[in-house]
Amino acid sequence: MEEMKRLGVAARQAAFRLLSLGTEEKNRALRSAAEALRSHEDRILKANQRDMERAKERGIPEGLLDRLQLTPARLASMAEGLSSLIQLPDPVGEVLSQQTLENGLRITKRRVPLGVIGMIYEARPNVTSDAFGIAFKAGNAVILRGGSDAIDSNLAISEALRDGLEQAGAPVDALQLVKDSSRESAKALMHLNGYVDVLIPRGSAALIQTVLRESTVPVIETGAGNCHIYVDETADLKKAVPIILNAKTQRIGVCNAAESLVVHRAVGKELLGALKAAWEGQGHPVELRGDETARSWDHSLTPVSEEDWGREYLDYILSVKTVASLEEAIAHINRYHSMHSDAIVTESKENAEAFLREVDSACVYVNASTRFTDGGEFGFGAEMGISTQKLHARGPMGLKELTSYKYEIRGNGQIRP
């Protein structure tokens, strides 16, 4: 598509201009962008309301509606996310290593921006602001292609951010929003070699797999969140119940919400009873889909299927797997998880260390909710997503994960013999 190529050219030119911006100039632009979000609040919220009305008419599930919705508090949080980046060290220009060879050549390994980052994402308008901010602080231009469900919100947010850049005298084309939300535009972005240095998909497992399969631009994989909580036989259930409630129900439509409960048979019956009482106390029950052992304790549980073990529900549903040992729990998790975030609740230091060592996820927790897997919660400011791959970046992708490096070689007339 010619329009996509035009965006690519503009973004590439902006990326070159960003190379000359110092930390203070980038921080001034981020401050201006945050102020623009606040000043455009009414316009952004009205645009989001139009998106929400269309989504409800289409019968979009509650978890996805939660992702789509913006409120004054969420918009303020987006602006604060941009402001928080100002306080973080600028990774660009950091010297990673230096050495002088016997022939006198001085070699410096220095951190540099990736260049132009493309992102394809679904109905999460906050990503428009988060992705722009963290990419910009790391010296990158972005081409953002959101989903049709959030098109009005994304347009309003991007217009505000670009206004902020213009007010600060920064390159406005450092932020490009693809206004065409068709499949053709997504495919064109996947093939924008020569303009886009890396592509980051963020959304459903189907979206991510499509990008991995079809993109000719290098991809950083962000994974769907089939997150597990394992309650060990030594667990303190007074800790376990609040952790599970928080991980499952604080926000059901996010990738770090718990989707599967693994429980040792020694404490399972008592735990399920406590959880059911807690669900009722909070006013929103969770459907438990259990194996035969779990259902023998509580006949109201829905029978679990093989498909359930690997599902990201994004709903008030939790699968329940009972196990007889830590080893069985770890094996189940490593088979069915999405390598995103998994947790153990235990009072055994030995079991905790084994879980941390043997569960192959980007983020592994002991006695804490999986909801903390977030760039802001980790102190990274905003984030580009949660990488579940192992090359280049893993876990919340902060500023350093959006950089590469180059070698600078200084000589004094040396030639190779």
C-alpha positions as CSV (number, residue, x, y, z in Angstrom):
1,M,0.0,0.0,0.0
2,E,1.3,3.4,-1.0
3,E,-0.1,5.0,2.1
4,M,1.8,2.6,4.3
5,K,5.0,3.3,2.4
6,R,4.5,7.0,2.9
7,L,4.2,6.4,6.7
8,G,7.3,4.4,6.6
9,V,9.3,7.1,4.8
10,A,8.1,9.7,7.3
11,A,8.9,7.5,10.3
12,R,12.3,6.7,9.0
13,Q,13.1,10.4,8.5
14,A,11.8,11.2,12.0
15,A,14.0,8.4,13.5
16,F,17.1,10.0,11.9
17,R,16.1,13.3,13.5
18,L,15.6,11.7,16.9
19,L,19.3,10.6,16.8
20,S,20.2,14.3,17.3
21,L,17.9,14.9,20.2
22,G,19.5,14.9,23.7
23,T,17.8,13.6,26.8
24,E,16.5,17.1,27.9
25,E,14.9,17.6,24.5
26,K,13.2,14.2,24.6
27,N,12.0,14.8,28.2
28,R,10.6,18.2,27.2
29,A,8.6,16.6,24.4
30,L,7.3,13.8,26.7
31,R,6.2,16.5,29.2
32,S,4.4,18.4,26.4
33,A,2.7,15.1,25.2
34,A,1.5,14.3,28.7
35,E,0.0,17.8,29.0
36,A,-1.7,17.4,25.7
37,L,-3.4,14.2,26.8
38,R,-4.8,16.1,29.8
39,S,-5.9,19.1,27.8
40,H,-7.6,16.8,25.2
41,E,-9.4,14.8,27.8
42,D,-13.0,15.6,26.7
43,R,-12.3,14.9,23.1
44,I,-10.6,11.6,23.9
45,L,-13.3,10.4,26.2
46,K,-16.0,11.3,23.7
47,A,-14.2,9.4,21.0
48,N,-13.8,6.4,23.4
49,Q,-17.5,6.5,24.1
50,R,-18.3,6.1,20.4
51,D,-16.0,3.1,20.3
52,M,-17.6,1.6,23.4
53,E,-21.1,2.0,22.0
54,R,-20.2,0.3,18.8
55,A,-18.5,-2.5,20.7
56,K,-21.5,-3.1,22.9
57,E,-23.8,-3.2,19.9
58,R,-21.5,-5.9,18.5
59,G,-21.7,-8.0,21.7
60,I,-18.0,-7.8,22.6
61,P,-17.2,-9.8,25.8
62,E,-16.9,-8.0,29.1
63,G,-13.2,-8.6,29.4
64,L,-12.5,-6.9,26.0
65,L,-14.8,-4.1,26.8
66,D,-12.7,-3.4,29.9
67,R,-9.6,-3.2,27.8
68,L,-11.3,-0.8,25.4
69,Q,-12.8,1.6,28.0
70,L,-11.1,4.8,29.0
71,T,-12.1,6.8,32.1
72,P,-10.7,10.1,33.5
73,A,-8.6,8.0,35.9
74,R,-7.2,5.8,33.1
75,L,-6.5,8.8,30.9
76,A,-4.7,10.4,33.9
77,S,-2.7,7.2,34.3
78,M,-1.7,7.3,30.7
79,A,-0.4,10.9,31.1
80,E,1.4,10.0,34.3
81,G,3.0,7.1,32.4
82,L,4.5,9.6,30.0
83,S,5.6,11.9,32.8
84,S,7.2,9.0,34.7
85,L,9.5,8.3,31.7
86,I,11.1,11.7,32.2
87,Q,12.5,10.5,35.5
88,L,14.1,7.3,34.0
89,P,17.6,7.3,32.8
90,D,18.0,7.7,29.0
91,P,19.5,4.4,27.7
92,V,20.7,5.9,24.4
93,G,24.4,6.5,24.3
94,E,25.2,4.2,27.3
95,V,28.7,2.7,26.9
96,L,28.3,-1.1,27.4
97,S,32.0,-1.9,27.1
98,Q,35.4,-0.5,25.9
99,Q,38.6,-2.1,25.0
100,T,41.9,-1.1,23.3
101,L,43.5,-3.7,21.0
102,E,47.3,-4.3,20.8
103,N,47.3,-2.4,17.5
104,G,45.9,0.7,19.2
105,L,42.3,0.5,17.9
106,R,39.9,1.6,20.6
107,I,36.5,-0.2,20.4
108,T,33.4,1.1,22.2
109,K,30.1,-0.8,22.4
110,R,27.4,1.8,22.7
111,R,23.6,1.5,23.1
112,V,21.6,3.0,20.2
113,P,17.8,3.1,19.3
114,L,16.3,0.3,17.3
115,G,15.1,2.9,14.8
116,V,11.4,2.5,13.6
117,I,9.2,0.2,15.6
118,G,5.9,-1.0,14.2
119,M,3.1,-2.3,16.5
120,I,-0.1,-4.1,15.6
121,Y,-2.5,-4.2,18.5
122,E,-6.2,-4.7,19.3
123,A,-8.7,-2.8,21.4
124,R,-6.4,-1.2,23.9
125,P,-6.2,2.5,23.3
126,N,-3.8,3.1,26.2
127,V,-1.2,1.2,24.2
128,T,-1.2,4.1,21.7
129,S,0.2,6.4,24.4
130,D,2.4,3.8,26.2
131,A,4.0,2.6,23.0
132,F,4.7,6.1,21.7
133,G,6.2,7.3,25.0
134,I,8.6,4.5,25.8
135,A,9.7,4.2,22.1
136,F,10.3,7.9,22.0
137,K,12.4,8.1,25.2
138,A,14.5,5.3,23.7
139,G,15.0,7.3,20.6
140,N,12.6,5.4,18.3
141,A,9.9,6.4,15.9
142,V,6.7,4.3,15.9
143,I,4.1,3.2,13.4
144,L,1.0,2.1,15.3
145,R,-1.8,0.1,13.8
146,G,-4.6,-0.4,16.3
147,G,-7.8,-2.4,15.9
148,S,-11.0,-1.2,14.4
149,D,-12.8,-1.4,17.8
150,A,-10.7,1.4,19.2
151,I,-10.2,3.5,16.0
152,D,-11.8,6.7,17.3
153,S,-10.0,6.6,20.6
154,N,-6.6,5.9,18.9
155,L,-7.1,8.8,16.5
156,A,-8.0,11.2,19.3
157,I,-5.0,10.1,21.4
158,S,-2.5,10.2,18.6
159,E,-3.7,13.7,17.6
160,A,-3.2,14.9,21.1
161,L,0.3,13.3,21.3
162,R,1.3,14.8,18.0
163,D,0.1,18.2,19.1
164,G,2.3,17.8,22.2
165,L,5.3,17.0,20.0
166,E,4.7,20.0,17.8
167,Q,4.4,22.3,20.8
168,A,7.8,21.0,22.0
169,G,9.5,21.4,18.6
170,A,10.1,17.7,18.3
171,P,9.6,15.6,15.1
172,V,5.8,15.1,14.9
173,D,6.3,12.1,12.6
174,A,7.9,10.2,15.4
175,L,4.3,9.0,15.9
176,Q,2.5,7.6,13.0
177,L,-1.0,6.1,13.4
178,V,-2.4,3.8,10.6
179,K,-5.9,5.1,10.1
180,D,-6.9,2.2,7.9
181,S,-7.8,-0.7,10.3
182,S,-8.4,-3.3,7.6
183,R,-6.5,-6.6,7.4
184,E,-4.7,-5.2,4.3
185,S,-3.1,-2.4,6.3
186,A,-1.9,-4.9,8.9
187,K,-0.4,-7.1,6.1
188,A,1.2,-4.1,4.5
189,L,2.9,-3.2,7.8
190,M,4.1,-6.7,8.2
191,H,5.9,-6.4,4.8
192,L,7.3,-2.9,5.3
193,N,11.0,-4.0,5.1
194,G,13.4,-1.2,4.7
195,Y,11.3,1.2,6.7
196,V,10.4,-0.8,9.9
197,D,13.2,-2.3,11.9
198,V,11.1,-4.5,14.2
199,L,7.4,-5.3,14.5
200,I,5.7,-6.0,17.9
201,P,2.2,-7.6,17.9
202,R,0.1,-7.1,21.1
203,G,-3.2,-8.8,21.5
204,S,-4.8,-12.2,21.1
205,A,-3.0,-15.4,20.5
206,A,-4.6,-15.5,17.0
207,L,-3.2,-12.0,16.2
208,I,0.3,-12.8,17.4
209,Q,0.5,-16.1,15.5
210,T,-0.7,-14.4,12.3
211,V,2.1,-11.8,12.6
212,L,4.7,-14.5,13.4
213,R,3.6,-16.5,10.4
214,E,3.2,-13.7,7.8
215,S,5.6,-10.9,8.7
216,T,8.8,-10.4,6.7
217,V,9.8,-7.7,9.2
218,P,11.6,-9.1,12.3
219,V,9.1,-9.7,15.1
220,I,9.4,-9.6,18.9
221,E,6.8,-12.0,20.2
222,T,4.5,-10.9,23.0
223,G,2.4,-13.7,24.3
224,A,-1.1,-14.3,25.4
225,G,-1.4,-14.6,29.1
226,N,-2.4,-18.1,30.2
227,C,-1.1,-17.5,33.7
228,H,-1.1,-20.1,36.5
229,I,-1.1,-20.0,40.3
230,Y,0.0,-23.1,42.1
231,V,-1.1,-23.5,45.7
232,D,1.4,-25.8,47.4
233,E,0.6,-28.2,50.2
234,T,2.5,-25.9,52.6
235,A,0.7,-22.7,51.5
236,D,-0.9,-20.3,53.9
237,L,-4.4,-20.1,52.6
238,K,-4.8,-16.6,54.2
239,K,-2.2,-15.5,51.6
240,A,-3.5,-17.7,48.8
241,V,-7.1,-16.6,48.6
242,P,-6.4,-12.8,48.3
243,I,-3.6,-13.5,45.8
244,I,-5.9,-15.6,43.6
245,L,-8.8,-13.1,43.9
246,N,-6.5,-10.3,42.8
247,A,-4.9,-12.2,40.0
248,K,-8.2,-13.4,38.6
249,T,-10.7,-10.6,39.2
250,Q,-9.0,-7.3,39.6
251,R,-9.1,-6.9,35.8
252,I,-10.2,-9.9,33.8
253,G,-9.3,-8.5,30.4
254,V,-5.5,-8.2,30.9
255,C,-2.7,-10.6,29.9
256,N,-1.4,-10.9,33.4
257,A,-4.7,-12.1,34.9
258,A,-4.6,-15.7,36.3
259,E,-6.5,-18.2,34.0
260,S,-5.6,-21.5,35.7
261,L,-5.4,-22.6,39.3
262,V,-3.2,-25.6,40.1
263,V,-3.6,-26.9,43.7
264,H,-2.1,-29.6,45.8
265,R,-4.7,-32.2,46.8
266,A,-3.8,-31.8,50.5
267,V,-5.2,-28.3,50.6
268,G,-7.5,-28.3,47.5
269,K,-10.9,-28.9,49.2
270,E,-10.4,-26.2,51.8
271,L,-9.0,-23.7,49.3
272,L,-12.0,-24.1,46.9
273,G,-14.4,-23.6,49.7
274,A,-12.6,-20.4,50.8
275,L,-12.5,-19.2,47.2
276,K,-16.2,-19.7,46.6
277,A,-17.0,-17.8,49.8
278,A,-14.7,-15.0,48.7
279,W,-16.3,-14.8,45.2
280,E,-19.7,-14.4,46.7
281,G,-18.4,-11.8,49.1
282,Q,-17.1,-9.6,46.3
283,G,-20.3,-9.9,44.4
284,H,-19.0,-11.5,41.2
285,P,-18.7,-15.3,41.1
286,V,-16.1,-17.0,39.1
287,E,-16.9,-20.2,37.1
288,L,-14.5,-23.0,38.2
289,R,-13.8,-25.7,35.6
290,G,-12.3,-28.6,37.5
291,D,-10.8,-32.0,37.0
292,E,-12.4,-35.1,38.5
293,T,-10.7,-34.7,41.9
294,A,-11.8,-31.1,42.2
295,R,-15.3,-31.9,41.2
296,S,-15.4,-34.7,43.8
297,W,-14.9,-31.9,46.4
298,D,-17.5,-29.6,44.9
299,H,-20.1,-31.0,42.4
300,S,-21.1,-27.5,41.2
301,L,-17.8,-27.2,39.3
302,T,-18.0,-27.4,35.5
303,P,-16.1,-30.4,34.0
304,V,-12.8,-29.2,32.5
305,S,-11.8,-30.1,29.0
306,E,-8.3,-30.5,27.5
307,E,-8.8,-27.2,25.6
308,D,-9.4,-25.4,28.9
309,W,-5.9,-26.0,30.2
310,G,-4.4,-23.8,27.5
311,R,-7.0,-21.1,27.3
312,E,-6.7,-17.4,28.0
313,Y,-10.3,-16.8,29.1
314,L,-10.3,-13.0,29.7
315,D,-13.5,-13.8,31.6
316,Y,-14.7,-14.8,35.1
317,I,-13.6,-18.4,34.5
318,L,-10.7,-20.3,36.1
319,S,-9.6,-23.9,35.3
320,V,-8.7,-26.0,38.3
321,K,-6.0,-28.8,38.1
322,T,-5.3,-30.9,41.2
323,V,-1.8,-32.4,41.7
324,A,-0.1,-34.7,44.1
325,S,3.4,-33.0,44.1
326,L,5.3,-30.0,43.2
327,E,6.9,-31.9,40.3
328,E,3.5,-32.6,38.8
329,A,2.5,-29.0,39.2
330,I,5.6,-27.7,37.4
331,A,5.1,-30.3,34.6
332,H,1.5,-29.2,34.0
333,I,2.4,-25.5,34.0
334,N,5.3,-25.9,31.6
335,R,3.1,-27.9,29.3
336,Y,0.1,-25.6,29.1
337,H,1.3,-22.0,30.0
338,S,2.1,-19.3,27.5
339,M,5.5,-18.5,29.1
340,H,4.1,-15.2,30.5
341,S,3.7,-15.2,34.3
342,D,3.2,-18.0,36.8
343,A,3.1,-18.0,40.6
344,I,3.5,-20.4,43.5
345,V,2.0,-19.8,47.0
346,T,4.1,-21.7,49.5
347,E,5.7,-21.5,52.9
348,S,8.5,-23.9,51.8
349,K,11.7,-22.1,50.7
350,E,12.9,-25.2,49.0
351,N,9.7,-25.5,46.9
352,A,9.8,-21.8,46.1
353,E,13.3,-22.0,44.8
354,A,12.5,-25.1,42.7
355,F,9.5,-23.4,41.2
356,L,11.6,-20.3,40.4
357,R,14.3,-22.4,38.8
358,E,12.2,-24.9,36.8
359,V,9.1,-22.9,35.6
360,D,10.0,-21.6,32.1
361,S,8.2,-18.3,32.1
362,A,9.2,-14.7,31.6
363,C,8.1,-13.8,35.1
364,V,7.9,-16.3,38.0
365,Y,6.4,-15.3,41.3
366,V,6.5,-16.6,44.9
367,N,3.6,-15.5,47.2
368,A,2.5,-12.7,45.0
369,S,-0.1,-11.9,42.3
370,T,0.7,-12.3,38.6
371,R,-0.9,-8.9,38.1
372,F,2.4,-7.2,38.9
373,T,3.8,-8.2,35.4
374,D,3.7,-4.7,34.1
375,G,6.3,-2.2,33.0
376,G,5.0,0.5,35.4
377,E,4.9,-1.9,38.3
378,F,8.5,-3.0,37.6
379,G,9.7,0.6,37.6
380,F,10.2,0.7,33.8
381,G,7.7,3.5,33.2
382,A,5.3,2.3,30.5
383,E,6.0,-0.8,28.4
384,M,5.7,-2.0,24.8
385,G,4.3,-5.3,25.9
386,I,5.4,-8.5,27.7
387,S,7.8,-10.5,25.6
388,T,7.5,-14.3,26.0
389,Q,10.4,-15.1,23.7
390,K,14.0,-15.5,24.7
391,L,15.9,-13.6,22.0
392,H,16.7,-9.9,22.6
393,A,13.9,-9.2,25.1
394,R,11.9,-11.1,27.7
395,G,9.2,-10.0,30.1
396,P,8.1,-6.3,30.3
397,M,9.9,-4.4,27.5
398,G,11.2,-1.2,29.0
399,L,13.5,1.4,27.6
400,K,16.6,-0.8,27.3
401,E,14.7,-3.5,25.5
402,L,13.9,-1.0,22.7
403,T,17.5,-0.4,21.9
404,S,20.3,-2.2,20.1
405,Y,24.0,-1.4,20.1
406,K,26.8,-0.6,17.7
407,Y,30.5,-0.7,17.8
408,E,32.5,2.5,17.4
409,I,36.1,1.9,16.4
410,R,38.6,4.7,16.7
411,G,42.0,4.5,15.0
412,N,45.0,6.5,14.1
413,G,45.9,5.2,10.6
414,Q,45.8,1.4,11.3
415,I,45.5,-1.0,8.4
416,R,45.0,-4.7,8.5
417,P,48.2,-6.7,7.7
